[in-house]
């Protein structure tokens, strides 16, 4: 099973979104560039409410070691 598929089946993967709806955690700006349009990144799925907020290009960079081509060109 590839990494993306295994993360989709991670039982705690939806906890940050439920916590956002309840107000337990607050969505933040990208920690690298300050963009307000962010996604939650887990460094450790055993700690489902400990997330880093990254914009999509910086989230891509974190996983692939480079920004998406659309950001470079």
HTML snippet that shows the backbone in 3Dmol.js (N, CA, C, O; Angstrom):
<script src="https://3Dmol.org/build/3Dmol-min.js"></script>
<div id="view" style="width:600px;height:400px;position:relative"></div>
<script>
const pdb = `
ATOM      1  N   UNK A   1       0.861  -1.179   0.000  1.00  0.00           N
ATOM      2  CA  UNK A   1       0.000   0.000   0.000  1.00  0.00           C
ATOM      3  C   UNK A   1       0.904   1.239   0.000  1.00  0.00           C
ATOM      4  O   UNK A   1       1.812   1.341   0.825  1.00  0.00           O
ATOM      5  N   UNK A   2       0.660   2.174  -0.917  1.00  0.00           N
ATOM      6  CA  UNK A   2       1.524   3.336  -0.956  1.00  0.00           C
ATOM      7  C   UNK A   2       1.232   4.271   0.218  1.00  0.00           C
ATOM      8  O   UNK A   2       0.211   4.133   0.891  1.00  0.00           O
ATOM      9  N   UNK A   3       2.129   5.215   0.454  1.00  0.00           N
ATOM     10  CA  UNK A   3       2.044   6.083   1.619  1.00  0.00           C
ATOM     11  C   UNK A   3       0.761   6.911   1.648  1.00  0.00           C
ATOM     12  O   UNK A   3       0.153   7.059   2.708  1.00  0.00           O
ATOM     13  N   UNK A   4       0.339   7.450   0.510  1.00  0.00           N
ATOM     14  CA  UNK A   4      -0.877   8.261   0.461  1.00  0.00           C
ATOM     15  C   UNK A   4      -2.096   7.436   0.848  1.00  0.00           C
ATOM     16  O   UNK A   4      -2.927   7.883   1.638  1.00  0.00           O
ATOM     17  N   UNK A   5      -2.201   6.245   0.297  1.00  0.00           N
ATOM     18  CA  UNK A   5      -3.340   5.394   0.607  1.00  0.00           C
ATOM     19  C   UNK A   5      -3.320   4.991   2.071  1.00  0.00           C
ATOM     20  O   UNK A   5      -4.368   4.981   2.718  1.00  0.00           O
ATOM     21  N   UNK A   6      -2.154   4.659   2.608  1.00  0.00           N
ATOM     22  CA  UNK A   6      -2.092   4.265   4.018  1.00  0.00           C
ATOM     23  C   UNK A   6      -2.484   5.421   4.925  1.00  0.00           C
ATOM     24  O   UNK A   6      -3.104   5.189   5.963  1.00  0.00           O
ATOM     25  N   UNK A   7      -2.148   6.656   4.574  1.00  0.00           N
ATOM     26  CA  UNK A   7      -2.545   7.812   5.379  1.00  0.00           C
ATOM     27  C   UNK A   7      -4.047   8.027   5.316  1.00  0.00           C
ATOM     28  O   UNK A   7      -4.653   8.449   6.300  1.00  0.00           O
ATOM     29  N   UNK A   8      -4.662   7.738   4.158  1.00  0.00           N
ATOM     30  CA  UNK A   8      -6.104   7.927   4.027  1.00  0.00           C
ATOM     31  C   UNK A   8      -6.846   7.004   4.984  1.00  0.00           C
ATOM     32  O   UNK A   8      -7.945   7.331   5.432  1.00  0.00           O
ATOM     33  N   UNK A   9      -6.261   5.861   5.300  1.00  0.00           N
ATOM     34  CA  UNK A   9      -6.909   4.903   6.189  1.00  0.00           C
ATOM     35  C   UNK A   9      -6.465   5.089   7.627  1.00  0.00           C
ATOM     36  O   UNK A   9      -6.894   4.335   8.501  1.00  0.00           O
ATOM     37  N   UNK A  10      -5.619   6.068   7.896  1.00  0.00           N
ATOM     38  CA  UNK A  10      -5.171   6.345   9.256  1.00  0.00           C
ATOM     39  C   UNK A  10      -6.392   6.739  10.095  1.00  0.00           C
ATOM     40  O   UNK A  10      -7.093   7.685   9.736  1.00  0.00           O
ATOM     41  N   UNK A  11      -6.666   6.033  11.208  1.00  0.00           N
ATOM     42  CA  UNK A  11      -7.895   6.301  11.962  1.00  0.00           C
ATOM     43  C   UNK A  11      -7.986   7.700  12.557  1.00  0.00           C
ATOM     44  O   UNK A  11      -9.094   8.194  12.769  1.00  0.00           O
ATOM     45  N   UNK A  12      -6.874   8.349  12.830  1.00  0.00           N
ATOM     46  CA  UNK A  12      -6.898   9.682  13.446  1.00  0.00           C
ATOM     47  C   UNK A  12      -6.808  10.819  12.431  1.00  0.00           C
ATOM     48  O   UNK A  12      -6.766  11.986  12.820  1.00  0.00           O
ATOM     49  N   UNK A  13      -6.777  10.502  11.152  1.00  0.00           N
ATOM     50  CA  UNK A  13      -6.543  11.533  10.134  1.00  0.00           C
ATOM     51  C   UNK A  13      -7.599  12.626  10.136  1.00  0.00           C
ATOM     52  O   UNK A  13      -7.280  13.772   9.820  1.00  0.00           O
ATOM     53  N   UNK A  14      -8.830  12.320  10.475  1.00  0.00           N
ATOM     54  CA  UNK A  14      -9.895  13.315  10.462  1.00  0.00           C
ATOM     55  C   UNK A  14     -10.026  14.120  11.744  1.00  0.00           C
ATOM     56  O   UNK A  14     -10.808  15.070  11.796  1.00  0.00           O
ATOM     57  N   UNK A  15      -9.278  13.759  12.777  1.00  0.00           N
ATOM     58  CA  UNK A  15      -9.416  14.460  14.053  1.00  0.00           C
ATOM     59  C   UNK A  15      -9.147  15.958  13.983  1.00  0.00           C
ATOM     60  O   UNK A  15      -9.885  16.717  14.611  1.00  0.00           O
ATOM     61  N   UNK A  16      -8.123  16.435  13.249  1.00  0.00           N
ATOM     62  CA  UNK A  16      -7.912  17.884  13.208  1.00  0.00           C
ATOM     63  C   UNK A  16      -9.113  18.640  12.655  1.00  0.00           C
ATOM     64  O   UNK A  16      -9.425  19.734  13.127  1.00  0.00           O
ATOM     65  N   UNK A  17      -9.790  18.070  11.661  1.00  0.00           N
ATOM     66  CA  UNK A  17     -10.927  18.773  11.066  1.00  0.00           C
ATOM     67  C   UNK A  17     -12.110  18.802  12.021  1.00  0.00           C
ATOM     68  O   UNK A  17     -12.837  19.794  12.088  1.00  0.00           O
ATOM     69  N   UNK A  18     -12.303  17.717  12.759  1.00  0.00           N
ATOM     70  CA  UNK A  18     -13.369  17.726  13.769  1.00  0.00           C
ATOM     71  C   UNK A  18     -13.026  18.713  14.885  1.00  0.00           C
ATOM     72  O   UNK A  18     -13.900  19.423  15.383  1.00  0.00           O
ATOM     73  N   UNK A  19     -11.759  18.754  15.271  1.00  0.00           N
ATOM     74  CA  UNK A  19     -11.324  19.691  16.321  1.00  0.00           C
ATOM     75  C   UNK A  19     -11.470  21.137  15.852  1.00  0.00           C
ATOM     76  O   UNK A  19     -11.796  22.015  16.652  1.00  0.00           O
ATOM     77  N   UNK A  20     -11.233  21.393  14.572  1.00  0.00           N
ATOM     78  CA  UNK A  20     -11.427  22.743  14.023  1.00  0.00           C
ATOM     79  C   UNK A  20     -12.897  23.138  14.123  1.00  0.00           C
ATOM     80  O   UNK A  20     -13.215  24.256  14.528  1.00  0.00           O
ATOM     81  N   UNK A  21     -13.784  22.233  13.759  1.00  0.00           N
ATOM     82  CA  UNK A  21     -15.217  22.523  13.808  1.00  0.00           C
ATOM     83  C   UNK A  21     -15.675  22.811  15.238  1.00  0.00           C
ATOM     84  O   UNK A  21     -16.530  23.668  15.460  1.00  0.00           O
ATOM     85  N   UNK A  22     -15.103  22.090  16.207  1.00  0.00           N
ATOM     86  CA  UNK A  22     -15.485  22.277  17.608  1.00  0.00           C
ATOM     87  C   UNK A  22     -14.781  23.480  18.242  1.00  0.00           C
ATOM     88  O   UNK A  22     -15.180  23.942  19.311  1.00  0.00           O
ATOM     89  N   UNK A  23     -13.738  23.985  17.584  1.00  0.00           N
ATOM     90  CA  UNK A  23     -12.998  25.112  18.137  1.00  0.00           C
ATOM     91  C   UNK A  23     -11.869  24.701  19.072  1.00  0.00           C
ATOM     92  O   UNK A  23     -11.281  25.550  19.742  1.00  0.00           O
ATOM     93  N   UNK A  24     -11.562  23.409  19.123  1.00  0.00           N
ATOM     94  CA  UNK A  24     -10.483  22.914  19.978  1.00  0.00           C
ATOM     95  C   UNK A  24      -9.123  23.392  19.481  1.00  0.00           C
ATOM     96  O   UNK A  24      -8.252  23.736  20.281  1.00  0.00           O
ATOM     97  N   UNK A  25      -8.939  23.415  18.161  1.00  0.00           N
ATOM     98  CA  UNK A  25      -7.725  23.973  17.566  1.00  0.00           C
ATOM     99  C   UNK A  25      -8.136  25.035  16.560  1.00  0.00           C
ATOM    100  O   UNK A  25      -9.269  25.044  16.076  1.00  0.00           O
ATOM    101  N   UNK A  26      -7.220  25.915  16.255  1.00  0.00           N
ATOM    102  CA  UNK A  26      -7.484  26.991  15.297  1.00  0.00           C
ATOM    103  C   UNK A  26      -6.547  26.847  14.101  1.00  0.00           C
ATOM    104  O   UNK A  26      -5.362  26.545  14.243  1.00  0.00           O
ATOM    105  N   UNK A  27      -7.117  27.074  12.923  1.00  0.00           N
ATOM    106  CA  UNK A  27      -6.327  27.037  11.700  1.00  0.00           C
ATOM    107  C   UNK A  27      -5.394  28.246  11.691  1.00  0.00           C
ATOM    108  O   UNK A  27      -5.794  29.352  12.054  1.00  0.00           O
ATOM    109  N   UNK A  28      -4.156  28.027  11.276  1.00  0.00           N
ATOM    110  CA  UNK A  28      -3.161  29.093  11.261  1.00  0.00           C
ATOM    111  C   UNK A  28      -2.647  29.327   9.844  1.00  0.00           C
ATOM    112  O   UNK A  28      -2.933  28.560   8.925  1.00  0.00           O
ATOM    113  N   UNK A  29      -1.896  30.385   9.695  1.00  0.00           N
ATOM    114  CA  UNK A  29      -1.246  30.697   8.419  1.00  0.00           C
ATOM    115  C   UNK A  29      -0.072  29.751   8.202  1.00  0.00           C
ATOM    116  O   UNK A  29       0.415  29.121   9.141  1.00  0.00           O
ATOM    117  N   UNK A  30       0.374  29.661   6.959  1.00  0.00           N
ATOM    118  CA  UNK A  30       1.531  28.828   6.614  1.00  0.00           C
ATOM    119  C   UNK A  30       2.735  29.261   7.441  1.00  0.00           C
ATOM    120  O   UNK A  30       3.068  30.444   7.503  1.00  0.00           O
ATOM    121  N   UNK A  31       3.373  28.303   8.066  1.00  0.00           N
ATOM    122  CA  UNK A  31       4.530  28.618   8.907  1.00  0.00           C
ATOM    123  C   UNK A  31       5.744  29.073   8.094  1.00  0.00           C
ATOM    124  O   UNK A  31       6.687  29.628   8.658  1.00  0.00           O
ATOM    125  N   UNK A  32       5.732  28.848   6.789  1.00  0.00           N
ATOM    126  CA  UNK A  32       6.866  29.258   5.950  1.00  0.00           C
ATOM    127  C   UNK A  32       6.659  30.602   5.263  1.00  0.00           C
ATOM    128  O   UNK A  32       7.595  31.393   5.148  1.00  0.00           O
ATOM    129  N   UNK A  33       5.424  30.866   4.800  1.00  0.00           N
ATOM    130  CA  UNK A  33       5.231  32.081   3.997  1.00  0.00           C
ATOM    131  C   UNK A  33       4.104  32.986   4.492  1.00  0.00           C
ATOM    132  O   UNK A  33       3.966  34.115   4.020  1.00  0.00           O
ATOM    133  N   UNK A  34       3.301  32.505   5.434  1.00  0.00           N
ATOM    134  CA  UNK A  34       2.224  33.327   5.963  1.00  0.00           C
ATOM    135  C   UNK A  34       0.913  33.270   5.199  1.00  0.00           C
ATOM    136  O   UNK A  34      -0.051  33.932   5.583  1.00  0.00           O
ATOM    137  N   UNK A  35       0.858  32.489   4.120  1.00  0.00           N
ATOM    138  CA  UNK A  35      -0.385  32.345   3.355  1.00  0.00           C
ATOM    139  C   UNK A  35      -1.487  31.816   4.276  1.00  0.00           C
ATOM    140  O   UNK A  35      -1.247  30.914   5.078  1.00  0.00           O
ATOM    141  N   UNK A  36      -2.671  32.367   4.161  1.00  0.00           N
ATOM    142  CA  UNK A  36      -3.780  31.955   5.025  1.00  0.00           C
ATOM    143  C   UNK A  36      -4.493  30.693   4.532  1.00  0.00           C
ATOM    144  O   UNK A  36      -5.222  30.064   5.297  1.00  0.00           O
ATOM    145  N   UNK A  37      -4.294  30.318   3.274  1.00  0.00           N
ATOM    146  CA  UNK A  37      -4.913  29.119   2.707  1.00  0.00           C
ATOM    147  C   UNK A  37      -3.990  27.928   2.994  1.00  0.00           C
ATOM    148  O   UNK A  37      -3.033  27.690   2.258  1.00  0.00           O
ATOM    149  N   UNK A  38      -4.282  27.182   4.068  1.00  0.00           N
ATOM    150  CA  UNK A  38      -3.355  26.147   4.521  1.00  0.00           C
ATOM    151  C   UNK A  38      -4.021  24.789   4.662  1.00  0.00           C
ATOM    152  O   UNK A  38      -5.246  24.665   4.667  1.00  0.00           O
ATOM    153  N   UNK A  39      -3.170  23.775   4.777  1.00  0.00           N
ATOM    154  CA  UNK A  39      -3.590  22.408   5.067  1.00  0.00           C
ATOM    155  C   UNK A  39      -2.831  21.952   6.313  1.00  0.00           C
ATOM    156  O   UNK A  39      -1.744  22.445   6.615  1.00  0.00           O
ATOM    157  N   UNK A  40      -3.426  21.008   7.022  1.00  0.00           N
ATOM    158  CA  UNK A  40      -2.797  20.472   8.226  1.00  0.00           C
ATOM    159  C   UNK A  40      -1.818  19.372   7.835  1.00  0.00           C
ATOM    160  O   UNK A  40      -2.165  18.470   7.071  1.00  0.00           O
ATOM    161  N   UNK A  41      -0.601  19.446   8.355  1.00  0.00           N
ATOM    162  CA  UNK A  41       0.402  18.415   8.103  1.00  0.00           C
ATOM    163  C   UNK A  41       0.739  17.742   9.428  1.00  0.00           C
ATOM    164  O   UNK A  41       1.023  18.413  10.420  1.00  0.00           O
ATOM    165  N   UNK A  42       0.706  16.415   9.437  1.00  0.00           N
ATOM    166  CA  UNK A  42       1.075  15.645  10.627  1.00  0.00           C
ATOM    167  C   UNK A  42       2.517  15.181  10.496  1.00  0.00           C
ATOM    168  O   UNK A  42       2.890  14.563   9.498  1.00  0.00           O
ATOM    169  N   UNK A  43       3.322  15.479  11.500  1.00  0.00           N
ATOM    170  CA  UNK A  43       4.650  14.875  11.565  1.00  0.00           C
ATOM    171  C   UNK A  43       4.553  13.505  12.224  1.00  0.00           C
ATOM    172  O   UNK A  43       5.380  12.630  11.967  1.00  0.00           O
ATOM    173  N   UNK A  44       3.543  13.314  13.075  1.00  0.00           N
ATOM    174  CA  UNK A  44       3.372  12.065  13.803  1.00  0.00           C
ATOM    175  C   UNK A  44       1.872  11.786  13.944  1.00  0.00           C
ATOM    176  O   UNK A  44       1.173  12.505  14.658  1.00  0.00           O
ATOM    177  N   UNK A  45       1.381  10.751  13.270  1.00  0.00           N
ATOM    178  CA  UNK A  45      -0.047  10.422  13.335  1.00  0.00           C
ATOM    179  C   UNK A  45      -0.464   9.909  14.712  1.00  0.00           C
ATOM    180  O   UNK A  45      -1.658   9.824  15.000  1.00  0.00           O
ATOM    181  N   UNK A  46       0.492   9.572  15.556  1.00  0.00           N
ATOM    182  CA  UNK A  46       0.162   9.176  16.924  1.00  0.00           C
ATOM    183  C   UNK A  46      -0.275  10.389  17.752  1.00  0.00           C
ATOM    184  O   UNK A  46      -0.861  10.234  18.823  1.00  0.00           O
ATOM    185  N   UNK A  47       0.013  11.594  17.251  1.00  0.00           N
ATOM    186  CA  UNK A  47      -0.381  12.840  17.918  1.00  0.00           C
ATOM    187  C   UNK A  47      -1.272  13.616  16.948  1.00  0.00           C
ATOM    188  O   UNK A  47      -0.833  14.595  16.344  1.00  0.00           O
ATOM    189  N   UNK A  48      -2.525  13.175  16.799  1.00  0.00           N
ATOM    190  CA  UNK A  48      -3.373  13.693  15.722  1.00  0.00           C
ATOM    191  C   UNK A  48      -3.724  15.168  15.823  1.00  0.00           C
ATOM    192  O   UNK A  48      -4.070  15.774  14.809  1.00  0.00           O
ATOM    193  N   UNK A  49      -3.650  15.763  16.991  1.00  0.00           N
ATOM    194  CA  UNK A  49      -3.988  17.180  17.103  1.00  0.00           C
ATOM    195  C   UNK A  49      -2.754  18.077  17.050  1.00  0.00           C
ATOM    196  O   UNK A  49      -2.874  19.301  17.109  1.00  0.00           O
ATOM    197  N   UNK A  50      -1.575  17.478  16.941  1.00  0.00           N
ATOM    198  CA  UNK A  50      -0.351  18.258  16.756  1.00  0.00           C
ATOM    199  C   UNK A  50      -0.083  18.341  15.253  1.00  0.00           C
ATOM    200  O   UNK A  50       0.456  17.412  14.651  1.00  0.00           O
ATOM    201  N   UNK A  51      -0.468  19.467  14.666  1.00  0.00           N
ATOM    202  CA  UNK A  51      -0.307  19.644  13.227  1.00  0.00           C
ATOM    203  C   UNK A  51       0.500  20.898  12.948  1.00  0.00           C
ATOM    204  O   UNK A  51       0.546  21.825  13.758  1.00  0.00           O
ATOM    205  N   UNK A  52       1.131  20.905  11.790  1.00  0.00           N
ATOM    206  CA  UNK A  52       1.818  22.086  11.271  1.00  0.00           C
ATOM    207  C   UNK A  52       0.946  22.604  10.145  1.00  0.00           C
ATOM    208  O   UNK A  52       0.417  21.819   9.358  1.00  0.00           O
ATOM    209  N   UNK A  53       0.792  23.908  10.060  1.00  0.00           N
ATOM    210  CA  UNK A  53      -0.032  24.506   9.019  1.00  0.00           C
ATOM    211  C   UNK A  53       0.871  24.976   7.885  1.00  0.00           C
ATOM    212  O   UNK A  53       1.751  25.815   8.075  1.00  0.00           O
ATOM    213  N   UNK A  54       0.632  24.415   6.702  1.00  0.00           N
ATOM    214  CA  UNK A  54       1.428  24.730   5.521  1.00  0.00           C
ATOM    215  C   UNK A  54       0.489  25.021   4.352  1.00  0.00           C
ATOM    216  O   UNK A  54      -0.555  24.384   4.215  1.00  0.00           O
ATOM    217  N   UNK A  55       0.867  25.996   3.504  1.00  0.00           N
ATOM    218  CA  UNK A  55       0.126  26.205   2.261  1.00  0.00           C
ATOM    219  C   UNK A  55       0.391  24.990   1.371  1.00  0.00           C
ATOM    220  O   UNK A  55       1.331  24.234   1.614  1.00  0.00           O
ATOM    221  N   UNK A  56      -0.421  24.808   0.363  1.00  0.00           N
ATOM    222  CA  UNK A  56      -0.255  23.620  -0.477  1.00  0.00           C
ATOM    223  C   UNK A  56       1.124  23.526  -1.131  1.00  0.00           C
ATOM    224  O   UNK A  56       1.704  22.440  -1.151  1.00  0.00           O
ATOM    225  N   UNK A  57       1.685  24.645  -1.679  1.00  0.00           N
ATOM    226  CA  UNK A  57       3.024  24.521  -2.262  1.00  0.00           C
ATOM    227  C   UNK A  57       4.088  24.117  -1.237  1.00  0.00           C
ATOM    228  O   UNK A  57       4.963  23.310  -1.553  1.00  0.00           O
ATOM    229  N   UNK A  58       4.032  24.659  -0.021  1.00  0.00           N
ATOM    230  CA  UNK A  58       5.032  24.288   0.985  1.00  0.00           C
ATOM    231  C   UNK A  58       4.777  22.889   1.550  1.00  0.00           C
ATOM    232  O   UNK A  58       5.718  22.218   1.974  1.00  0.00           O
ATOM    233  N   UNK A  59       3.539  22.446   1.563  1.00  0.00           N
ATOM    234  CA  UNK A  59       3.239  21.070   1.956  1.00  0.00           C
ATOM    235  C   UNK A  59       3.831  20.115   0.920  1.00  0.00           C
ATOM    236  O   UNK A  59       4.420  19.093   1.272  1.00  0.00           O
ATOM    237  N   UNK A  60       3.671  20.453  -0.354  1.00  0.00           N
ATOM    238  CA  UNK A  60       4.264  19.665  -1.444  1.00  0.00           C
ATOM    239  C   UNK A  60       5.784  19.641  -1.287  1.00  0.00           C
ATOM    240  O   UNK A  60       6.412  18.587  -1.391  1.00  0.00           O
ATOM    241  N   UNK A  61       6.366  20.811  -1.037  1.00  0.00           N
ATOM    242  CA  UNK A  61       7.819  20.906  -0.872  1.00  0.00           C
ATOM    243  C   UNK A  61       8.294  20.020   0.282  1.00  0.00           C
ATOM    244  O   UNK A  61       9.329  19.361   0.175  1.00  0.00           O
ATOM    245  N   UNK A  62       7.553  20.005   1.365  1.00  0.00           N
ATOM    246  CA  UNK A  62       7.939  19.188   2.517  1.00  0.00           C
ATOM    247  C   UNK A  62       8.020  17.713   2.136  1.00  0.00           C
ATOM    248  O   UNK A  62       8.933  17.011   2.570  1.00  0.00           O
ATOM    249  N   UNK A  63       7.074  17.238   1.331  1.00  0.00           N
ATOM    250  CA  UNK A  63       7.041  15.823   0.965  1.00  0.00           C
ATOM    251  C   UNK A  63       7.936  15.469  -0.212  1.00  0.00           C
ATOM    252  O   UNK A  63       8.402  14.333  -0.307  1.00  0.00           O
ATOM    253  N   UNK A  64       8.187  16.415  -1.112  1.00  0.00           N
ATOM    254  CA  UNK A  64       8.915  16.103  -2.342  1.00  0.00           C
ATOM    255  C   UNK A  64      10.278  16.787  -2.446  1.00  0.00           C
ATOM    256  O   UNK A  64      11.025  16.524  -3.389  1.00  0.00           O
ATOM    257  N   UNK A  65      10.610  17.652  -1.503  1.00  0.00           N
ATOM    258  CA  UNK A  65      11.917  18.289  -1.500  1.00  0.00           C
ATOM    259  C   UNK A  65      12.055  19.457  -2.453  1.00  0.00           C
ATOM    260  O   UNK A  65      13.147  20.001  -2.612  1.00  0.00           O
ATOM    261  N   UNK A  66      10.967  19.847  -3.087  1.00  0.00           N
ATOM    262  CA  UNK A  66      10.996  20.999  -3.997  1.00  0.00           C
ATOM    263  C   UNK A  66       9.583  21.553  -4.121  1.00  0.00           C
ATOM    264  O   UNK A  66       8.601  20.860  -3.854  1.00  0.00           O
ATOM    265  N   UNK A  67       9.500  22.801  -4.528  1.00  0.00           N
ATOM    266  CA  UNK A  67       8.187  23.406  -4.782  1.00  0.00           C
ATOM    267  C   UNK A  67       7.597  22.809  -6.058  1.00  0.00           C
ATOM    268  O   UNK A  67       8.347  22.326  -6.906  1.00  0.00           O
ATOM    269  N   UNK A  68       6.287  22.830  -6.213  1.00  0.00           N
ATOM    270  CA  UNK A  68       5.673  22.354  -7.462  1.00  0.00           C
ATOM    271  C   UNK A  68       6.168  23.189  -8.649  1.00  0.00           C
ATOM    272  O   UNK A  68       6.460  24.375  -8.497  1.00  0.00           O
ATOM    273  N   UNK A  69       6.258  22.581  -9.802  1.00  0.00           N
ATOM    274  CA  UNK A  69       6.756  23.290 -10.987  1.00  0.00           C
ATOM    275  C   UNK A  69       5.965  24.562 -11.268  1.00  0.00           C
ATOM    276  O   UNK A  69       6.545  25.553 -11.711  1.00  0.00           O
ATOM    277  N   UNK A  70       4.667  24.560 -11.024  1.00  0.00           N
ATOM    278  CA  UNK A  70       3.865  25.744 -11.294  1.00  0.00           C
ATOM    279  C   UNK A  70       4.316  26.936 -10.449  1.00  0.00           C
ATOM    280  O   UNK A  70       4.052  28.082 -10.811  1.00  0.00           O
ATOM    281  N   UNK A  71       4.988  26.677  -9.336  1.00  0.00           N
ATOM    282  CA  UNK A  71       5.485  27.766  -8.474  1.00  0.00           C
ATOM    283  C   UNK A  71       6.862  28.260  -8.954  1.00  0.00           C
ATOM    284  O   UNK A  71       7.248  29.395  -8.674  1.00  0.00           O
ATOM    285  N   UNK A  72       7.588  27.415  -9.665  1.00  0.00           N
ATOM    286  CA  UNK A  72       8.954  27.751 -10.086  1.00  0.00           C
ATOM    287  C   UNK A  72       8.956  28.491 -11.416  1.00  0.00           C
ATOM    288  O   UNK A  72       9.736  29.424 -11.608  1.00  0.00           O
ATOM    289  N   UNK A  73       8.084  28.080 -12.339  1.00  0.00           N
ATOM    290  CA  UNK A  73       8.081  28.652 -13.687  1.00  0.00           C
ATOM    291  C   UNK A  73       7.445  30.022 -13.710  1.00  0.00           C
ATOM    292  O   UNK A  73       7.361  30.645 -14.768  1.00  0.00           O
TER     293      UNK A  73
END
`;
const viewer = $3Dmol.createViewer("view");
viewer.addModel(pdb, "pdb");
viewer.setStyle({}, {cartoon: {color: "spectrum"}});
viewer.zoomTo();
viewer.render();
</script>
